[in-house]
């Protein structure tokens, strides 16, 4: 974002300029601009620091309320996506609506050393997800250094580092923490060339955050409210069931391929995107039936190996961000309350599944197995409970996972 951004209108101008720079089709830009122009008319003078996803959702509700004719489901989905895209651009400075194959751009003096650092991460065997996330933060850092007038990476000084960290003040603590971690890591890589500026320590732990979970009644309320007569409804039902019934992450749902569906064994087997660990889960009846209905009656005709495709336009695989938007849309459509600060995507449904299993007194190793965690310590932190309390939960396993756990040797099997 080259120009100074003070207001929401400035933010809209910056994201449109970025889309034009990346050669997005005018028709694509026009679709999003319709929403953003209305947002500017509604709150364009608002300071950009006050803009949030919650404000964007309130804007959509106001606009939709005064319309004499309701929007189609597809248009409503696109309008919500426009708000999510703008909010993420405001938070990260990076356009997450990425073209297939587009690489991260490191500007100015940081270009070559940052590219070398990314290559070193790949050579060490780091996961694609970790490299991609780190690249988001490095892209932001490279742009900051370029705007600061840094002509050679050897001229990097503590004042640059401190200035960059101070610029992160508008972001949430988790974003600041992960950005600073990436900063510390890349400077450690460059230290052999004499780089050793002081990087501030950010105190943050995931265990300090309370997981966002919805009750079983709220989850079932959302599932029941989905219109299963439309292609979008059939698809959204499967996406939500995979998150709510099996606890799959958005990245794993988006990456699901036909080869992962083991119909003969009534199972789904994937390599988790986040951990690269194999995860096998039971293909529950309602999940399997919803998948079949989607494949027969809603999925666009395509030879793609990916199960979930965009309903309109090129038959490309769905993205995790779109799946997040689907869950949020369906929660709101079902009238489920979403308090400020509460998560409202597939990960919240994953937390909800963990909470439901815990309520049924499923043992911790079984919950860890179902969630694909490497160890029970991760699961204990996930549920915000202590191990002493957990020992009292080691009772009979409910029927939902009984057959699955029996096949794993009681839930302690290492997949």
N, C-alpha and C positions, 0 to 999 in steps of 0.2 A: 504494500500500500504506500505509494509514493507521496501523495498529497496528504496534508494534515487532515485528520478525521476528527471532527468535533461533535457532529450531530448524526442522527440516524440517516438523514438525507446524504450526508457525506459518505457514510458507510455504504449506502446503496450505490452511489456513484463509483466508489472504489471497487465493489465486487463486479459491477457491470464492466468496468474498464479491464479488470483481470480476466473476465470471460472473453472479452474481445481480444485481449493480448494472446490468449491461448487458442484463438481461432475457433471458438464455439460457433455453431450454426446460428445465424440471426433468428431463425424460428425458435430455437431453444432459449435464447436470451429473451426473446419477446414474451414467451410463456411466463418466465419468472418476473419479468419487468412489470407485467400486469399487476401482480401482487405487490411488488415493491413500490410501484407508483402509488397504489392505494395506501400503503403503509406510510409513505412520505406525506400524503395528504392528511393522514390521521395523526401522525406524530413525528414528522420529519425534523422538527426543531428540537426534539428531545435530545439531551446530551447522550452521546453514544455509550458512556459509562453506565447510564441508567437503563439501557436496553437489555432485555433478557428474553429467554425463551418463553417465560411466563407472560411477559408483556405482549409478545408476538401472538400467543394463543388467545389472550384477551382481545387483541385487535381483530383476529379472525372471527371470534364470537360476535363482536360488535358489528362487523361487516355483514356476516351471514344473517344476523338478526334483522337488519334493516332491508335485506333483499326481498323483493316481492316473489321471486321464484328461487327455490332452493337449487344449489349447485348439484351437479351429478356427483356420484361417488368418486369417479376418476378425477374430476376437477377439484373436489375438496381435498383429495389426497395430494394433488400437485400444489395446491395453495399451502398446505401444511409443510410440504417438503421445502417450499421456498423460504418459509420462516426458519426452519431448521438449518438450511444452508446458510442463510444470512447470519444467524446466531453463531454458527460454528466458525464462519469467516471472521466475525467480530472477536471471537475468543482466541483463534489461532493465527489469524492473518493469512491463512492458507485456504485455497478453494478446494473443498473436499469432493466436489462433483468432478471427479477426475476422468479424463479420457482414458480408454484402455491403453496401457503401455506407456503413458506419460510418466516420465521420471521426475523426481524432485529437482528443483532448480536452486542451486547455490550461487548467489550473485557475488560479483566483485572479487576481492582478494581472497575470500574464503573458499572459492569454487574448487580449486585443485586440491587443497589439503582436506577439505570436507569430503570430497569424492574419494580420496585415498582412504580416509577413515572409514567410510561406509564399506569400501571394498575389503578393508581389514576385518570388519565385523562379519562379513559374509565368509571370509576365509577361516575365521574361527568357528564357524558352524552355528552362529547365532540365528535364531528363527527369523523368518521373513517378517513376521508381525513386529518383532522387536526392532528390526532394522527400519521398517516403515515408520513406526512410531518415533524412533530417534530422529529419522530424517525430517519429520514434521517440525520438530524443535530446532534442528540444525538449519533448516530452511529459513525459519524465523530469525535465528541468530545471524545468519549470513546477510539477510536483508538489513538488519539493524546495523551491522558493521559497515555495510556498503553505504547506508545513509549517513553514518558517522564520519565518512570520508577516509576510512582505513584503506591505504593503498597497497600495503603488503602485510601478510599475516605475521611477519616478524616484528611488526610495529604494534602488535596487540599488547595493551597495558591494562593494569587493574581498573583504570577509569572506564575502559570499554566494558569490562565485565560487570562492574558495579552499575553502570548506566543501563546495560541490558537487563540485569536483574531488577532494577528499579522500574523498568518499563513493563514488567510483568504484574505490577500491582493491581491492574484491572481484572486479572484472571482469578479463578478460584484456586484455593490452596493446592489441590491435587495437581492441577496444571502447572503451577509454579514449581512444585516439588519435582515433577518428572522432567520439566524443562531444565532445571538446575542440575539434575542428575546427568542429563545428556550433555550439558555444558561441562560439568566436571570430568566426564568421561572423555570428551573430545580433547580437552585441554591436557588430560593425562597422556593421551596419544601423541600430542604435539610437544610434550614437555622435553622430548629428546632434542628438539630444535631450540630449546631455551625458554619454552613457555612454562611459566609457573605462577601466574597471577592468582591471587586469593579468591576462592569461590565461597560465597556465604553458605552456611549450613542452614537448611530449612527443616524444621522439626515437623514431621508429619508421619503418621502411621495409619494404615487402613484399619487397624484394629480400634482406632478411636472413632471410626464412623459406624453408625448403626445401620445395618442392612435394611434396604427398603423391601418390604414384603407385603403382599396382599392376602387377605384371608381366603380360605377355600371357597366361601360363599361369594366373595367378590370375583374370584377367578371364574367360577361357574356362571356368574351373572354376565361376565364379558363374553364367555363362550356361547351362552344361550342367545345373546343379543345379535350374533352375527347372522346376516342374511345369507343363507346357503344356496339361494336360487341364482345368484350372479357369479360369473367367473371370479371376480375379485373376492367375493365372500368365500367361495370354495378355497381359493388360495390362502386367504388370510386365516381361515380356520386351521389349515395345516400348520402354518407358521406358528400360530399361537399354541397349538397343542404340542408341537415339538419343544417349545420353550417351557410350557406349563406342566406337561405330563412327564417329559423326559429331561428337562433342565438343560437343553442344549443352548450353547451360546449363539449369538447372532452370526458370528463368523462361521461357525460350524453348520448352521442352517443354510446360510448363503452358499457354502461350499459343498453341500450335500450332492452326491452324484448317484446315478442309478446303481453303480457297483457297490455302494454302501448299503443298499437295501437287500437284506438276506431273507427273502420271502420264505424259503424252505425252512429256515430256522426261526421264523417270526422274530427277527432281530435286525437292529441297525448297528453297523460297525463302522467307525470312522477313526481317522487319525486327527486328534484335536489340533485345531489351528494354533491355539495358544501354547500348548505344552508339547506338541508332537508325540503325545502318548496315545496308544490305541485305547479306544473306549467302545465297549459292546453294551447295548441296551436292548431291552425287550421291545418288540414292535407291538405295543398295546392295541387292542381291537379298535378303539375309536380313532387312534392315530392312523392305523393301517387303512381303515375304511375311508378316512378323510383324504389320505394320499391317493388312493385309487380313484375317488370321485374327482379330485383335482386333475389327475393325469388324463382321465377319460373325457372330462367335460369342461375343463378350464384352461389347461396348459396350451400355449400356442404351439402350433405344429413346428417342430424343429428337431434336428439331429443332435442338438447339444447334449453333452454328457451330464450337464447340470440339471437337477430336478426343477428348481425354481427359476423362472424366467420373467422378465418384464412382460406385462400384459399387452403393452402397446409399443409401437416403434420397433427398432431392431430387437431381435430375440436374444438379448444379452442376459447373463446371469444377474440375479438380484444382488444388491449390495447390502452389507450389514446395517448401514445407516437407514436404508429404506425399511428394513424389517423393524428397526427401532420405531420408526414413524408409524408403522402399521399397528404395533402394540399400543402406542399412545393414542392413536385415533380410535381404536376399538375400546379402550378403557373409557375414554370420554363419551363415546357413543352409547355405551352401556350405562352411563350415569355413575360410574365408580369414582368416588372422591379421590383427588390427587392433591394432597396438601403441598404447599410450597416447600421445595427442597426434596420431596420424595421422588425417587427414581420411577420411571414409567416406561421402561423398555423391556426387552427379553431378559436382561439380567435380573430385573426385579421379579419376573416370573420364576427365574431360577432360584432366587432367594425364597420365594413363596413355596416352591416345591420342597426345599430343604426344611422350611418351617413346618410344613404339613407332615413330612416324614417324621420329624422330631416329635410332633404332637402325638403321632401314632406309636411313639416309643420304638422307632426303628433304631438299631444300634449304630453308633457313629461310623464304624468301618463300612457298614452297608450304605450309609448316606454318602460317605466319601467315594465309594465305588460308583454309586449312581451319578454323582456329580463329576466324576473323572478326576478327582483330586489325587495328587501323588501320595499324600499322607493325611492322617487324621488331624494333625495340627492345623493344617490349612482349613479343614472343615470346622474345627472348633472355633477358629477365629471368624470364619464365615457366619457362624450361627451366634456368635457373641455369648458363648456359654463356657463354663469351666469344666475341666475333665472330671472333677469330683461329682458335679451334678450329673454329668453324662453317664457315669457308671451305673446310676440308678435307672437308666433308660435301656439297659441291655436285657430286654424282655423278648417275648415272641414277636416275630416279624409279621406284619399284616399281609393279607393275601395278595395285595397289589403287586408286590415284588417277590413273593415267596418262591414261585417257580424259577424266576431269574436268579435269585440268590442261591437256591439249591444247586443250580447248574454251575455256580461259581464256588461251590464248597462252603456255603454259609456266609458269603460276603467277604471272606478274607482272602480270596484269590487275587493274585497279582496279574492284571491283564497285560 
